[in-house]
Amino acid sequence: MTTMAIERRVLGWTTRQKVALAEKLLASVEDFAGSDIAQAWDIEIGRRTREIEAGEAVGLPAEEVLAQARNTLRETRRLSQARRGRAD
């Protein structure tokens, strides 16, 4: 079965089924990034925490961040669908 055929089949599943598969797939590649990237993120998180605690940086409300993320995701999906339409 081709990747495209699998994708078509999975997209027809219920949301619960898709989420369960996504969780399994993510867990299967959990260590993909390696310890170097994890260490770099730990350093970055520490830096950002210090900036916020020192008043050098200001956080954004969660609602605003989530709205921006949803808009970005929506636009990415739209562009992806448009590209597929051109490729077919």
N, C-alpha and C positions, 0 to 999 in steps of 0.2 A: 504494500500500500504506500502511495507517495505521501510526502509531507502535506501537500495541498489537500489530498483526500482525507487525511487524518484531521487536518484543521477544519475542513468543511463539516466532518462528522461531529467533532467536539463542539463546534459552535452551535450545533443543534441541541446540545444537552441542556439540562436545567442549570440554573445559576449555581445551585448547591453542588451539582456534579462537577461543573467547571472549576469551582473554588477548591474542591477536594483534590482534583487533579493538579491544579496550580500549586497547592501546598506541597504535594508529593514531589513535583518537579523541582520546586525551589529547594526543598530539603535535600534532594539528590545532588545539587550543585552548591550546597552551602559552603564548602571549603574551596570553591573554585578560585576565589580572589587570593587566597594565600595569606600567610601571616604578615608579609610586608605591608599589604594594603590595610589589614586590620590594625597594625601598629600605627600606620599613618593616620587612620581615622581616630584612633585613641588620642594621638597628639593634637589633631585638629579640634576634637571635642574639648579637650582640656584648654586649648587656646581660646576657643569661643566662650567657654564657661568663665574663664578669667576676665575676658573683655566685658561680658555682661555684668559680672559681679563688681567690676571696677567702674561701671557706668560708662564705658567707652563704646558700648554697642547697645542697641535697643531691640528687643524682640518684637515680632509682629503678632497680632492676635491670631489664634488658631483658625478662626473662621475665615480670615483674609488669606492665610496660607493655603487652606484647603480649597477655597474658591479659585485661587490662582492655579493650583495643581489640577483641579477638575477642568479648567479652561484649557490648560496645556495638553492634558490627556485627550480632551475632546478634539482639539486641533490636530494632534498627532494622529489620531484615528482617522479623521477626515482626510488628511493628506495621504495616509497609508492606503485608504480605500480608493482615492483618486489615482494613485500610482498603479494600483492593481487593475483599475479600469483601463488605464492606458496600455498596460502590458498584455492584456487579454486580446 
